């Protein structure tokens, strides 16, 4: 999904039809959701199944959402690059 295909103000829905909020901001690989009655959070655009001018449908269900929320755009990218030094199995002492 290209960031240019996601429109600010579009309503975001999960795969099972739950309305999450509206798109507040879009960056290279993530979108910021203005979520009612909770803190705003970022989601990667890679989980977007489809989008139109006023609607964004995600490829995940509401129950899976917690694993995809980010505090900052692209937070999950650091996990993909390499494990944190304190979690590197080659450096752990038994």
C-alpha positions in Angstrom: 0.0 0.0 0.0 1.4 3.4 -0.9 1.1 6.3 1.5 -0.4 8.4 -1.3 -3.4 6.0 -1.4 -4.3 6.7 2.3 -6.3 9.9 2.8 -6.2 12.0 5.9 -9.6 11.9 7.5 -10.5 8.5 6.2 -12.2 6.2 8.7 -10.2 3.0 9.6 -11.8 -0.4 10.1 -10.4 -3.8 11.1 -11.0 -6.9 9.0 -13.9 -7.8 11.3 -15.6 -4.5 10.9 -14.6 -2.6 14.0 -14.2 1.1 13.6 -10.9 2.3 15.1 -10.8 6.0 14.3 -9.6 8.3 11.5 -6.3 8.8 9.8 -4.7 11.9 11.3 -1.3 11.8 9.6 0.6 9.7 7.0 4.3 9.1 6.8 6.5 6.9 4.5 5.5 3.6 6.0 3.0 4.4 8.7 -0.3 6.2 9.5 -1.3 8.0 12.7 -4.8 7.1 14.0 -6.9 9.6 15.8 -8.6 7.1 18.1 -11.6 8.1 20.2 -11.3 7.8 24.0 -7.7 6.6 23.8 -4.3 7.8 22.9 -3.5 8.2 19.2 -1.3 5.5 17.8 0.6 4.6 14.6 0.0 1.6 12.4 2.2 0.3 9.5 0.6 0.8 6.1 1.7 -2.7 5.3 -1.4 -4.0 7.2 -3.8 -2.0 5.0 -5.9 -4.4 2.8 -7.6 -1.6 0.8 -8.4 2.1 0.9 -10.7 4.5 -0.8 -11.1 8.3 -0.3 -13.1 8.0 2.9 -12.3 4.5 4.2 -9.2 2.3 5.1 -9.7 -1.4 5.7 -7.0 -3.3 7.6 -6.0 -6.9 6.9 -6.1 -7.7 10.7 -8.9 -8.3 13.1 -9.6 -6.2 16.2 -8.2 -8.9 18.5 -4.8 -8.6 16.8 -4.6 -4.8 17.0 -2.4 -4.7 20.1 0.5 -6.3 18.4 0.5 -3.7 15.7 0.1 -0.4 17.6 3.2 1.8 17.7 4.1 4.9 19.7 6.1 6.3 16.8 6.1 5.7 13.1 8.1 2.6 12.1 8.8 1.5 15.7 8.7 -2.1 14.6 11.5 -1.7 12.1 14.1 -1.8 14.9 13.0 -5.3 15.8 13.4 -6.5 12.3 16.9 -5.3 11.9 18.5 -7.1 14.8 17.8 -8.1 18.4 18.6 -5.6 21.1 22.1 -6.3 22.5 20.7 -7.4 25.9 18.6 -10.0 24.0 21.3 -11.3 21.6 21.6 -15.0 22.5 25.3 -15.0 21.6 26.0 -12.5 24.4 23.9 -14.1 27.1 25.7 -15.6 30.1 24.3 -18.7 31.8 
